[in-house]
Amino acid sequence: MYYTDVLNIIFGLCVLYHTLPAVDSVRWLALAKMTSIGSIDSEDHCDSLYGFVKRQKKLCRKNLEIMDNVKVGALVAIEECQSQFKNRRWNCSTADNKKLFGNVILKQGTREAAFVHAISSAGVAHSVTRACSSGTLQKCGCDRTVRGRSKEGFEWSGCSDNVDYGMAFSKAFVDAREKGKKRKNSGRALMNLHNNEAGRKAVDANMKVDCKCHGVSGSCEMRTCWKAMPSFKKVGEILKEKFDGATEVKHQVKGTRNELVPLNPQFKRHTESDLVYMVASPDFCEADKKTGSLGTHGRICNRTSKAIDGCELLCCGRGYRTRIVTVVERCMCKFLWCCYVKCKECERKVEEHTCL
């Protein structure tokens, strides 16, 4: 009996070690709220930034000119997350303190954590790539490897987005937190690394071709084209679809293999571009400090919708309150020569429904 108990304890400790949460993996996102553009202007400042591990501080010191773009990447990631989830029970709300997303992200390996890792990694890759193409960085520029005539007959020219540089910097910076000796073999670290890469792939795999026509009266006798990134809104939409179809996984160690496999063996294995999670999400109906849920009390809902934004689902069956509010809108707009639009302001009464 004693021997069995000891084995159970050892097994439990092994499971705990391999599923140990990376409790501060996205703390660097606090950069979005803690500093202003242009304020990271010295190596000493890098050492004082909240949430940065040694590798990130080292990258900061060596790449001061890029750090504003990392901040922009964090900002657009948070904004896009809130846009994609504005009608969900979890709406990607951020706190005013340094723990932006609370325990939902910091301590839980949920779908929501998977999305935040993916969108933040994509945000850095997208922002740094955009800066390279705009010519504001000395260390990178346009992708000049895309040259010559394509098999479709157009001429490669212009400034193709240097996505390889943006991807590489995002990987080095965002993944740095998972590379420490204490975490690199844990299940949660593997989950975070996988989702970080899935976020970057949402940028890289959806590059598009933009073209400009040349010829008399726009006849397009000749076209010059270049490769461009998708809009970040498009990246957010792609990752939102991945969120809805995310795969629940478990950590598995077989000999020297250390990997994530589907929790349900009947499910097909996830791809590199899929999101994965290890813990089922809470229902987010009530405020709960343990999970980081803010609850849905007071949230505006859609009375006529049967989807998740509808009052029945968003309010978790608690009911809702209706009130009449006054909305001020632009109306009776006229185009005046030349060249602006003049509008009046009109008021109208609308019903607003909020969760009890």
Beta strands, then each sheet from edge to edge (+ up, - down):
strand 1: 148-149
strand 2: 155-156
strand 3: 208-214
strand 4: 222-228
strand 5: 247-254
strand 6: 257-262
strand 7: 276-277
strand 8: 287-288
strand 9: 293-294
strand 10: 300-301
strand 11: 320-336
strand 12: 340-355
sheet 1: 1+ 2- 4- 3+
sheet 2: 6+ 5- 7-
sheet 3: 8+ 9-
sheet 4: 10+ 12- 11+
end
